[in-house]
Amino acid sequence: MKIEFGTTILADEDQGDGTISQLEIAGERVIEEARYVRASFVDILDRGNESAAITVQVIRTHADRKVAQLYLAQHSQSLPGKADLTITATDWEGNFAELYLHDAGLPSKTAGVLAGCTTVHTYRFVGGEILESL
Protein backbone atom coordinates (compact mmCIF):
# COMPACT_ATOMS: atom_id res chain seq x y z
CA MET A 1 0.00 0.00 0.00
CA LYS A 2 1.14 3.52 -0.78
CA ILE A 3 -0.09 6.77 0.78
CA GLU A 4 0.74 10.15 -0.74
CA PHE A 5 -0.21 13.59 0.56
CA GLY A 6 0.46 16.09 -2.19
CA THR A 7 4.05 15.42 -3.28
CA THR A 8 5.01 13.75 0.01
CA ILE A 9 5.03 9.95 0.20
CA LEU A 10 3.93 9.10 3.74
CA ALA A 11 4.33 5.35 3.26
CA ASP A 12 5.16 3.00 0.39
CA GLU A 13 5.17 -0.55 1.69
CA ASP A 14 6.06 -2.01 -1.72
CA GLN A 15 9.33 -0.01 -1.66
CA GLY A 16 10.05 -0.71 2.02
CA ASP A 17 9.35 2.90 3.03
CA GLY A 18 7.26 2.64 6.19
CA THR A 19 4.73 0.13 7.42
CA ILE A 20 1.05 1.01 7.69
CA SER A 21 -0.12 -0.39 11.01
CA GLN A 22 -3.61 1.11 11.09
CA LEU A 23 -5.91 2.56 8.45
CA GLU A 24 -9.39 3.81 9.21
CA ILE A 25 -11.70 5.31 6.60
CA ALA A 26 -14.89 6.88 7.89
CA GLY A 27 -17.50 8.83 5.98
CA GLU A 28 -20.86 10.34 6.61
CA ARG A 29 -23.65 11.99 4.70
CA VAL A 30 -24.54 15.53 5.67
CA ILE A 31 -28.18 15.57 6.76
CA GLU A 32 -30.28 18.09 8.62
CA GLU A 33 -33.11 17.52 11.05
CA ALA A 34 -36.02 19.90 10.65
CA ARG A 35 -38.15 20.22 13.79
CA TYR A 36 -41.33 22.13 13.11
CA VAL A 37 -43.36 24.04 15.71
CA ARG A 38 -46.08 21.84 17.24
CA ALA A 39 -45.23 18.99 14.84
CA SER A 40 -45.20 15.44 16.14
CA PHE A 41 -42.51 14.40 13.64
CA VAL A 42 -39.00 15.29 12.54
CA ASP A 43 -38.22 15.85 8.88
CA ILE A 44 -34.84 14.55 7.65
CA LEU A 45 -33.31 16.56 4.81
CA ASP A 46 -30.51 14.94 2.84
CA ARG A 47 -28.19 17.76 1.80
CA GLY A 48 -26.49 15.55 -0.79
CA ASN A 49 -22.91 16.14 0.29
CA GLU A 50 -20.51 13.89 2.15
CA SER A 51 -17.58 14.26 4.49
CA ALA A 52 -14.77 11.81 5.15
CA ALA A 53 -12.05 11.28 7.72
CA ILE A 54 -9.06 9.04 7.07
CA THR A 55 -6.69 8.12 9.88
CA VAL A 56 -3.48 6.21 9.22
CA GLN A 57 -0.55 5.19 11.39
CA VAL A 58 2.88 4.72 9.80
CA ILE A 59 5.86 3.00 11.45
CA ARG A 60 9.37 3.70 10.15
CA THR A 61 12.65 2.15 11.19
CA HIS A 62 15.64 4.47 10.72
CA ALA A 63 19.38 3.77 10.37
CA ASP A 64 20.12 4.96 13.92
CA ARG A 65 18.59 6.86 16.83
CA LYS A 66 19.92 10.28 15.73
CA VAL A 67 18.36 9.93 12.29
CA ALA A 68 15.07 8.92 13.92
CA GLN A 69 15.20 11.93 16.27
CA LEU A 70 15.86 14.31 13.37
CA TYR A 71 13.03 12.79 11.33
CA LEU A 72 10.65 13.11 14.28
CA ALA A 73 11.59 16.76 14.80
CA GLN A 74 11.30 17.82 11.15
CA HIS A 75 8.65 15.62 9.57
CA SER A 76 5.43 17.34 10.66
CA GLN A 77 6.84 20.76 9.71
CA SER A 78 7.36 19.59 6.13
CA LEU A 79 3.70 18.65 5.53
CA PRO A 80 1.24 21.07 3.91
CA GLY A 81 -2.07 21.88 5.60
CA LYS A 82 -4.06 20.90 2.49
CA ALA A 83 -3.29 18.67 -0.53
CA ASP A 84 -4.70 15.75 -2.50
CA LEU A 85 -4.50 12.46 -0.59
CA THR A 86 -3.96 9.29 -2.65
CA ILE A 87 -4.16 5.75 -1.27
CA THR A 88 -3.01 2.97 -3.62
CA ALA A 89 -3.48 -0.70 -2.77
CA THR A 90 -1.86 -3.44 -4.89
CA ASP A 91 -2.43 -7.20 -4.74
CA TRP A 92 0.09 -9.98 -5.47
CA GLU A 93 -0.91 -10.12 -9.14
CA GLY A 94 -0.23 -6.42 -9.72
CA ASN A 95 -3.87 -5.33 -9.76
CA PHE A 96 -4.39 -2.06 -7.96
CA ALA A 97 -7.09 0.25 -6.69
CA GLU A 98 -6.77 3.92 -5.85
CA LEU A 99 -8.81 6.15 -3.57
CA TYR A 100 -8.56 9.93 -3.53
CA LEU A 101 -9.53 12.64 -1.10
CA HIS A 102 -9.32 15.87 -3.12
CA ASP A 103 -7.98 18.87 -1.17
CA ALA A 104 -7.71 16.84 2.02
CA GLY A 105 -6.99 18.83 5.12
CA LEU A 106 -4.48 17.90 7.81
CA PRO A 107 -6.13 19.87 10.63
CA SER A 108 -3.58 19.31 13.37
CA LYS A 109 0.12 18.63 13.56
CA THR A 110 1.02 15.01 13.07
CA ALA A 111 1.47 13.04 16.28
CA GLY A 112 4.88 11.38 16.40
CA VAL A 113 6.42 8.92 18.83
CA LEU A 114 10.06 7.86 19.06
CA ALA A 115 11.06 4.38 20.29
CA GLY A 116 14.73 3.61 19.76
CA CYS A 117 15.41 3.82 16.00
CA THR A 118 11.69 3.68 15.18
CA THR A 119 9.21 6.50 14.65
CA VAL A 120 5.45 6.15 14.66
CA HIS A 121 3.31 8.88 13.11
CA THR A 122 -0.46 9.15 13.15
CA TYR A 123 -2.11 11.26 10.45
CA ARG A 124 -5.76 12.33 10.40
CA PHE A 125 -7.10 13.76 7.14
CA VAL A 126 -10.52 15.32 6.58
CA GLY A 127 -12.30 16.21 3.38
CA GLY A 128 -15.33 15.69 1.20
CA GLU A 129 -16.34 12.60 -0.73
CA ILE A 130 -13.82 9.79 -1.25
CA LEU A 131 -13.29 9.39 -5.00
CA GLU A 132 -12.05 6.58 -7.25
CA SER A 133 -10.59 9.08 -9.74
CA LEU A 134 -9.56 12.74 -9.73
LINSUL-V394929 format. One record per residue. SS is DSSP state (H for helix, E for strand, C for the rest). PHI is phi as a letter, one per 20 degrees, with the letter a starting at -180 (NA if undefined). NEAR is the number of other ideal C-beta (glycine too) atoms within 8 Angstrom. Layout:
[[SS	PHI	NEAR] [SS	PHI	NEAR]]
This chain:
[[C	NA	11] [E	c	13] [E	c	15] [E	c	11] [E	c	14] [C	m	7] [C	e	4] [E	e	10] [E	e	8] [E	e	11] [E	a	13] [E	b	10] [H	f	11] [H	f	7] [H	e	6] [C	m	5] [E	d	8] [C	n	10] [E	c	8] [E	e	12] [E	e	7] [E	b	8] [E	b	10] [E	c	8] [E	d	9] [E	c	8] [E	c	10] [E	b	7] [E	e	8] [E	e	9] [E	c	8] [E	c	7] [E	e	8] [E	d	8] [E	d	6] [C	e	7] [C	f	3] [C	m	3] [C	e	7] [C	e	2] [C	b	5] [E	d	7] [E	e	8] [E	e	8] [E	d	8] [E	e	6] [E	f	8] [E	n	4] [E	d	8] [E	c	10] [E	c	10] [E	c	14] [E	c	11] [E	c	15] [E	d	12] [E	c	14] [E	d	12] [E	c	14] [E	d	10] [E	c	13] [E	d	5] [C	d	11] [C	f	4] [C	b	7] [H	f	8] [H	f	6] [H	f	10] [H	f	15] [H	f	9] [H	f	8] [H	f	11] [H	f	10] [H	f	6] [H	d	8] [H	g	12] [H	f	9] [H	f	5] [H	e	6] [C	e	10] [C	f	8] [C	e	6] [E	b	7] [E	a	11] [E	f	11] [E	d	13] [E	c	10] [E	d	12] [E	d	11] [E	d	8] [E	c	9] [C	e	7] [C	f	3] [C	e	4] [C	n	6] [C	f	6] [E	c	8] [E	c	7] [E	c	10] [E	c	10] [E	c	13] [E	c	14] [E	f	9] [E	l	9] [E	f	14] [E	d	9] [C	d	14] [C	f	6] [C	c	5] [C	f	4] [C	f	11] [E	f	6] [E	c	10] [E	c	7] [E	d	9] [E	c	6] [C	m	6] [C	e	9] [E	d	11] [E	d	14] [E	c	12] [E	d	14] [E	d	10] [E	d	12] [E	c	10] [E	d	14] [E	c	9] [E	a	13] [C	e	9] [C	f	8] [C	f	11] [E	d	9] [C	e	6] [C	b	5] [C	e	5]]
